[in-house]
């Protein structure tokens, strides 16, 4: 399997963008997922060109995560849906500037049981199809993430796993272990079922009660079966450590070492 490990800069949220990347590199990052959220991204278009030049000079690869808060492609409010869509377009354009391999896409959330989930799914599919048409000529993949918990997900597990059946191959799956765990979804089975379109995994742990973004092994997720599924079903997907703001950076390096040790041991077993 690929040995490169990606770090999300979520744990350095609101700090200087370039300094965040440098810190992650110094703690072992092979790739960095740039989260375009927080005060430093307040004037996105004004920093794109200058920050892209600086980022491309660094000896790593990238993926891009558009703003994670206040964005909802399936909002009941059309203005919010359209604004969310436009922010995703900006993220795709920025990803092309820095040669990022994919852009994370949250298909949306539903915040009241009276809202129509099927309508939300239709809206998500419509917007993602439109985003594929923008991303494809730029050579940027879209990683559709399983988001939402405590009733806010627009999908059941089965619905999510079939969501991309009729959507362009520019879009692939991004499985978030923490979100799946909160919804009691079967993570190893998910990996197996979408392995041919699995672009990446967000790897973090939680207690099963809140989206805590804990380091691997500090929550209640059963990791060994996940490691086995990663190895046996998909050798290309990017492994992204996505830990909570304020997490000690040393835990990223510990997580990387754990991933490499586990997958190497399992690889020798399979071979």
KOLPABA-138797 format. One line per field, with one value per residue: x, y, z of N, C-alpha, C in turn; residue number from 1. Coordinates in pm, whole numbers, plus 50000, padded with zeros to 5 digits. Atoms other than C-alpha are relative to their C-alpha. Layout:
<rs>
nX	X/...
nY	Y/...
nZ	Z/...
caX	X/...
caY	Y/...
caZ	Z/...
cX	X/...
cY	Y/...
cZ	Z/...
n	NUM/...
</rs>
This chain:
<rs>
nX	50083/49926/49943/50015/50106/50043/50051/50087/49956/50109/49954/49936/50102/49990/49862/49948/50012/49869/49936/50065/49944/49863/50004/50042/49886/49898/50048/50006/50103/49964/50098/50080/50133/50019/50137/50017/50094/49933/49979/49898/50064/50115/50002/49942/49944/49886/49879/49980/49880/49878/49978/49977/49858/49922/50028/49944/49855/49972/49975/50109/50122/50112/50142/50064/50130/50069/50054/50080/50109/50092/50015/50100/50052/50139/50078/50134/49990/49930/49883/49892/49955/49922/49875/49918/49953/49897/49879/49938/49934/49875/49908/49953/49906/49878/49937/49927/49882/49895/49983/50060/50054/50146/50070/50104/50134/50107/50122/50105/50055/50143/49999/50131/50064/50110/49946/50009/49867/49986/49975/49862/49912/50009/49925/49859/49959/50000/49885/49875/49985/49953/49862/49918/49974/49896/49877/49943/49898/49888/49928/50020/50102/50086/50020/50131/49982/50116/50009/50127/50022/50112/50116/49979/49955/50107/49996/49972/49874/50021/50020/49871/49914/50048/50026/49922/50023/50034/49925/49876/49887/49921/50034/49977/50040/49909/50062/49958/50022/50070/50142/50059/50011/50111/50125/49999/49980/49897/49891/49931/50090/50005/49876/50008/50103/49969/49854/49960/50015/49960/49888/49929/50066/49969/49980/50002/50073/50088/50061/50131/50100/49978/49900/49888/49877/49890/49899/50030/49979/50042/50144/50056/49999/49921/49913/49931/50080/49991/49870/50006/50081/49922/49894/50049/50096/49965/49860/49973/50068/49915/50030/49990/50022/50078/50014/50068/49918/49932/49934/49854/49950/49927/50094/50005/49889/50032/50102/49936/49921/50095/50054/49897/49972/50114/50018/49884/50018/50109/49956/49918/50092/50073/49906
nY	49881/49875/49972/49858/49970/49860/49937/49883/49890/49966/49980/49868/49908/49854/49955/49963/50112/50054/50051/50128/50103/50024/50077/50137/50064/50029/50113/50123/50004/50023/49916/49920/49958/49862/49963/49859/49943/49919/49859/49981/50022/49912/49938/50111/49972/49909/50073/50120/50001/49989/50119/50114/49998/50045/50140/50086/50009/50094/50135/50090/49987/49939/50008/49876/50011/49870/49967/50109/49943/49906/50041/50107/50011/50045/49911/49964/49863/50002/49912/50073/50105/49942/49951/50118/50046/49908/50021/50122/49966/49934/50101/50079/49917/49992/50132/50009/49913/50062/50140/50090/50122/50001/49904/50063/49944/50042/49998/49921/50038/49973/49963/50019/50121/49970/49977/50115/50055/50032/49874/49963/50084/49952/49876/50034/50060/49895/49913/50074/50017/49871/49983/50092/49937/49899/50063/50097/49944/49951/50116/50007/50094/49956/50104/49981/50047/50032/49901/49998/50101/49959/49969/49898/50057/50012/50137/50120/50061/50058/49892/49936/50089/50003/49863/49961/50095/49930/49875/50010/50059/49895/50010/50128/49999/49973/50055/49940/50105/49947/49982/50133/50061/49935/50049/50147/50060/50104/49936/50095/50035/49884/49998/50109/49979/49888/49999/49958/49855/49942/49909/49968/50020/49914/50092/49944/50085/49932/50084/50044/49905/49868/49998/49947/50000/50046/50084/50143/50078/49931/50010/50135/50063/50123/49961/50107/50043/49893/50013/50115/49965/49907/50073/50104/49955/49880/49966/49867/49892/49921/50011/49864/49984/49878/49987/49879/49883/50004/50128/49995/50041/50127/50111/50028/50088/50129/50061/50044/50120/50108/50041/50070/50127/50090/50042/50080/50131/50069/50027/50121/50112/50027/50048
nZ	50000/50000/49869/49967/49906/50007/49879/50011/49912/49908/49863/49993/50050/49978/50001/50131/50094/50037/49878/49969/50086/49957/49876/50030/50065/49898/49920/50079/50105/50140/50069/49909/50044/49962/49964/50035/49903/49899/50031/50104/50131/50007/50133/50074/50133/49988/49958/50083/50084/49921/49918/50089/50038/49885/49970/50105/49980/49891/50052/49965/50080/49929/50030/49955/49932/49997/49868/49943/49922/50068/50141/50010/50137/49999/49913/50042/50050/50128/49996/49932/50093/50109/49942/49972/50130/50047/49919/50049/50127/49965/49947/50114/50074/49919/50006/50128/49990/49918/50042/49902/50061/49990/49916/49917/50018/49909/50082/49936/49870/49980/49859/49937/50051/50092/50134/50089/50026/50142/50068/49966/50081/50138/50006/49991/50128/50103/49980/50020/50145/50053/49957/50080/50130/49978/49952/50093/50089/49922/49948/49856/49954/49890/49900/49937/49862/49918/49893/49929/49896/49912/50082/50101/50127/50099/50050/49924/50047/50132/50096/50026/50078/50139/50042/50118/50110/50125/50002/50075/49930/49936/49859/49934/49859/49889/49880/49874/49900/49882/50031/50017/49867/49930/50060/49989/50131/50003/50075/50089/50110/50088/50077/50097/50101/50091/50016/50135/50011/49872/50019/49876/49871/49887/49889/49865/49906/49906/49897/50045/49951/50058/50107/49922/50081/49915/50066/50013/49879/49878/49990/49994/50132/50012/50111/50072/50115/50099/50065/50090/50117/50081/50069/50089/50099/50074/49980/50052/49929/49913/49857/49949/49857/49985/49856/49954/49968/49871/49977/50003/50132/49987/50017/50143/50032/49938/50084/50123/49969/49977/50129/50076/49934/50015/50138/50040/49938/50069/50137/50001/49975/50125/50101
caX	50000/50102/50331/50262/50054/49855/49790/49492/49581/49252/49447/49615/49290/49305/49687/49907/49857/50219/50345/50087/50222/50580/50491/50318/50615/50847/50628/50643/50370/50412/50101/49884/49509/49450/49134/49015/48844/48921/49025/49326/49088/48845/48938/48992/49046/49294/49533/49496/49778/50032/49977/49967/50317/50451/50278/50400/50760/50730/50833/50490/50155/49817/49447/49195/48908/48668/48511/48354/48131/47828/47830/47532/47461/47122/47003/46635/46747/46842/47080/47280/47286/47415/47673/47795/47823/48024/48264/48322/48403/48665/48816/48837/49009/49255/49320/49419/49663/49850/49821/49598/49480/49126/48880/48661/48290/48028/47707/47496/47308/46946/46873/46505/46313/46039/46274/46266/46573/46505/46489/46817/46978/46853/46993/47327/47344/47257/47524/47790/47722/47772/48093/48223/48192/48413/48666/48712/48890/49113/49221/49083/48897/48607/48600/48238/48244/47995/47893/47620/47530/47264/47004/47167/47299/47101/47186/47152/47464/47322/47213/47556/47731/47516/47505/47772/47630/47502/47757/48066/48385/48543/48370/48483/48421/48593/48511/48529/48579/48456/48129/48066/48127/47878/47615/47700/47796/48015/48344/48529/48224/48203/48567/48508/48194/48338/48701/48702/48601/48759/48980/49067/48986/48969/49111/49018/48855/48575/48379/48071/47895/48049/48265/48577/48844/49062/49390/49363/49320/49188/48821/48604/48656/48778/49080/49235/48945/48967/49339/49274/49005/49226/49501/49291/49050/49224/49591/49555/49332/49494/49515/49450/49495/49231/49276/49097/49223/49478/49593/49964/50147/50352/50036/50034/50377/50268/49961/50173/50408/50110/49960/50287/50351/50001/49981/50333/50261/49933/50095/50347/50061/49867/50180
caY	50000/50364/50471/50845/50971/51294/51531/51766/52111/52113/52088/52424/52598/52983/52993/53114/52893/52858/52816/52540/52347/52391/52261/51957/51883/51903/51639/51392/51492/51346/51534/51802/51856/52231/52334/52664/52784/53032/53396/53351/53247/53532/53694/53379/53512/53772/53507/53236/53338/53436/53136/52894/53001/52944/52609/52469/52535/52288/51920/51766/51706/51846/51791/52068/52088/52378/52563/52307/52539/52733/52540/52329/52223/52090/52382/52464/52817/52860/53149/52930/52643/52870/53035/52692/52584/52894/52834/52482/52621/52847/52550/52349/52638/52674/52299/52321/52604/52393/52058/51906/51551/51603/51844/51728/51777/51764/51660/51841/51821/51808/51981/51908/51582/51763/51833/51596/51371/51255/51616/51682/51389/51519/51863/51710/51504/51805/52026/51755/51680/52051/52055/51753/51950/52221/51988/51738/51962/52090/51736/51763/51476/51532/51330/51294/51260/51089/51378/51432/51244/51260/51272/51533/51293/51304/50936/50598/50383/50199/50520/50675/50371/50396/50775/50798/50522/50774/51049/51115/50930/51265/51212/50937/50846/50986/50779/50962/50707/50934/51024/50662/50548/50803/50666/50302/50236/49936/50099/49787/49693/50048/50035/49701/49812/50135/50030/50095/50460/50525/50834/50886/50824/51079/50886/50995/50843/50930/50795/50725/51024/51331/51421/51459/51401/51213/51048/50686/50457/50718/50643/50336/50263/49909/49986/49649/49549/49889/49847/49504/49643/49928/49689/49418/49636/49953/50031/50382/50575/50854/50813/51145/51199/51456/51548/51816/52174/52194/51831/51790/51771/51480/51269/51306/51149/50877/50816/50797/50546/50339/50337/50233/49965/49819/49817/49682/49398/49316/49341/49075/48858/48893/48825
caZ	50000/49964/50246/50225/50516/50502/50792/50805/50940/51135/51460/51376/51281/51269/51261/50972/50664/50555/50911/50966/50669/50786/51131/50985/50761/51062/51232/50946/50699/50351/50237/50393/50365/50372/50558/50409/50725/51001/51004/50772/50492/50545/50213/50011/49661/49783/49921/49655/49421/49685/49912/49616/49508/49859/49905/49572/49679/49966/49926/49980/49809/49900/49921/49994/50241/50173/50468/50700/50901/50771/50440/50335/49976/50084/50296/50286/50195/49829/49900/50140/49888/49612/49839/49946/49585/49499/49788/49659/49314/49472/49656/49332/49157/49446/49441/49075/49158/49415/49234/49501/49437/49561/49717/50005/49944/50218/50038/50296/50623/50731/51061/51120/51094/50902/50609/50311/50299/49942/49830/50014/49834/49499/49571/49670/49350/49134/49288/49285/48919/48847/49050/48860/48535/48685/48848/48566/48312/48593/48684/49037/49204/49446/49767/49881/50259/50489/50712/50968/51285/51556/51279/51054/50788/50464/50403/50559/50527/50226/50056/50097/49951/49636/49613/49344/49122/48866/48925/48713/48806/48892/49225/49459/49821/50129/50436/50767/51045/51324/51153/51055/51413/51551/51312/51395/51032/50949/50849/50721/50512/50374/50265/50094/49912/49765/49729/49352/49411/49749/49726/50092/50456/50736/51030/51381/51687/51928/52224/52014/52169/52001/51699/51911/51641/51886/51787/51674/51973/52217/52154/52104/51733/51658/51442/51355/51129/50959/50895/50746/50517/50402/50310/50149/49953/49842/49790/49649/49887/50085/50462/50636/51008/51100/51466/51669/51711/51988/51963/52038/51705/51836/51823/51444/51419/51661/51444/51131/51292/51404/51055/50895/51154/51133/50756/50714/50957/50787/50444/50533/50660/50331/50126
cX	50086/50046/49986/49879/49971/49953/49904/50055/49885/50051/50072/49906/50019/50144/50045/50008/50135/50072/49938/50063/50142/50005/49963/50112/50104/49959/49966/49897/50063/49911/49922/49864/49973/49852/49983/49896/50078/50036/50100/49944/49883/49984/50066/50073/50124/50129/50034/50135/50127/50027/50026/50147/50085/49980/50064/50152/50037/50000/49892/49887/49887/49866/49937/49866/49938/49949/49904/49881/49917/49978/49901/49938/49853/49913/49860/49995/50083/50126/50119/50052/50091/50134/50095/50062/50114/50129/50073/50071/50135/50104/50057/50104/50133/50075/50081/50128/50114/50022/49943/49932/49848/49952/49891/49867/49906/49869/49883/49950/49851/49979/49863/49936/49884/50050/50009/50140/50021/50025/50143/50099/50001/50079/50151/50051/50009/50123/50132/50023/50053/50146/50096/50037/50106/50133/50068/50104/50122/50084/49990/49889/49919/49976/49872/50001/49867/49998/49862/49988/49893/49881/50022/50054/49884/49990/49991/50132/49985/49984/50131/50086/49955/49980/50070/49976/49976/50071/50136/50115/50096/49977/50029/49960/50116/49929/50061/49967/49921/49852/49930/49976/49882/49865/49987/50006/50119/50117/50076/49915/49989/50122/49996/49904/50033/50147/50043/49984/50038/50125/50082/49918/50046/50006/50007/49903/49901/49938/49868/49888/50012/50112/50129/50131/50121/50105/49956/50032/49955/49848/49957/49989/50088/50087/50059/49923/50001/50133/50000/49923/50073/50100/49946/49912/50043/50143/50033/49942/50095/49955/50029/49970/49935/49966/49949/50095/50059/50068/50152/50049/50074/49908/49978/50111/49978/49895/50058/50079/49911/49944/50101/50031/49889/49988/50117/49988/49892/50039/50083/49914/49928/50092/50059
cY	50124/50033/50147/50021/50150/50048/50112/50109/50049/50031/50133/50109/50141/50052/50032/49878/49937/49942/49867/49887/49966/49917/49854/49923/49960/49885/49879/49994/49972/50084/50077/50030/50138/50027/50150/50066/50077/50137/50023/49981/50094/50066/49904/50040/50087/49927/49884/50000/50001/49874/49878/49992/49945/49851/49906/49986/49894/49856/49898/50016/50051/49939/50124/49969/50139/50031/49892/50051/50094/49966/49884/49999/49962/50083/50021/50142/50003/50087/49931/49889/50058/50056/49885/49946/50089/49988/49873/50024/50066/49899/49914/50079/50014/49868/49983/50081/49933/49853/49900/49881/49992/50116/49926/50071/49942/50007/50074/49940/50031/50019/49996/49875/50028/50028/49870/49948/49967/50126/50047/49920/50044/50129/49972/49944/50106/50089/49927/49970/50129/50023/49908/50063/50109/49935/49914/50059/50054/49885/49983/49901/50061/49883/50025/49932/49967/50093/49993/49884/50057/50048/50099/49947/49990/49857/49898/49945/49947/50108/50069/49915/49988/50141/50036/49910/50071/50135/49977/49948/50104/50000/49860/50014/50042/49953/50063/49901/50051/50015/49865/49933/50058/49952/49848/49932/49903/50047/49900/49961/50115/50004/49894/50032/50113/50004/50049/50150/50072/50086/50017/49960/50108/49909/50077/49918/50085/49898/49938/50094/50137/49991/50062/50011/49967/49926/49854/49928/50066/50002/49855/49933/49876/50012/49883/49953/50106/49992/49883/50032/50097/49925/49904/50050/50120/50041/50144/50113/50069/49986/50134/50001/50136/50019/50139/50117/49990/49869/50019/49945/49867/49880/49968/49904/49862/49926/49948/49872/49879/49947/49919/49864/49899/49949/49917/49858/49920/49966/49874/49877/49960/49940/49865
cZ	50000/50141/50039/50091/49997/50136/49961/50092/50090/50139/50020/49950/50054/50001/49856/49908/49970/50122/50042/49920/50042/50128/49974/49931/50104/50091/49914/49890/49864/49909/50105/49937/50058/50026/49982/50090/50105/49946/49886/49860/49978/49863/49902/49872/50006/50038/49907/49928/50084/50081/49912/49960/50114/50028/49898/50013/50104/49948/50035/49899/50086/49959/50064/50064/50002/50141/50051/50079/49912/49852/49994/49861/49996/50094/49943/49941/49873/50001/50067/49910/49893/50052/50029/49872/49948/50079/49957/49866/50029/50049/49887/49920/50076/49996/49872/50006/50075/49965/50098/49932/50010/50085/50076/49976/50105/49922/50065/50129/50002/50150/50066/49942/49905/49858/49923/49965/49852/49919/50027/49918/49854/49983/50002/49868/49891/50013/49973/49852/49936/50039/49924/49865/50011/50033/49893/49905/50072/50059/50150/50032/50115/50095/50077/50137/50067/50120/50066/50098/50094/49918/49889/49867/49902/49946/50113/49947/49858/49894/49966/49908/49854/49942/49869/49879/49867/49989/49936/50086/50057/50150/50051/50147/50092/50126/50124/50112/50121/49976/49985/50135/50076/49948/50006/49864/50007/49912/49911/49879/49900/49909/49890/49887/49902/49964/49862/49978/50128/49981/50128/50121/50097/50121/50131/50083/50081/50096/49956/50040/49936/49897/50054/49922/50086/49918/49997/50131/50128/50017/50000/49863/50004/49875/49922/49878/49890/49926/49901/49873/49908/49916/49895/49887/49918/50031/49962/50084/50098/50145/50065/50149/50023/50148/50039/50024/50140/50033/49990/49866/50006/49979/49852/49961/50060/49917/49869/50023/50023/49868/49921/50061/49978/49857/49950/50055/49929/49858/49993/50025/49873/49895/50038
n	1/2/3/4/5/6/7/8/9/10/11/12/13/14/15/16/17/18/19/20/21/22/23/24/25/26/27/28/29/30/31/32/33/34/35/36/37/38/39/40/41/42/43/44/45/46/47/48/49/50/51/52/53/54/55/56/57/58/59/60/61/62/63/64/65/66/67/68/69/70/71/72/73/74/75/76/77/78/79/80/81/82/83/84/85/86/87/88/89/90/91/92/93/94/95/96/97/98/99/100/101/102/103/104/105/106/107/108/109/110/111/112/113/114/115/116/117/118/119/120/121/122/123/124/125/126/127/128/129/130/131/132/133/134/135/136/137/138/139/140/141/142/143/144/145/146/147/148/149/150/151/152/153/154/155/156/157/158/159/160/161/162/163/164/165/166/167/168/169/170/171/172/173/174/175/176/177/178/179/180/181/182/183/184/185/186/187/188/189/190/191/192/193/194/195/196/197/198/199/200/201/202/203/204/205/206/207/208/209/210/211/212/213/214/215/216/217/218/219/220/221/222/223/224/225/226/227/228/229/230/231/232/233/234/235/236/237/238/239/240/241/242/243/244/245/246/247/248/249/250/251/252/253/254/255/256/257/258/259/260/261/262/263/264/265/266/267/268/269/270/271
</rs>
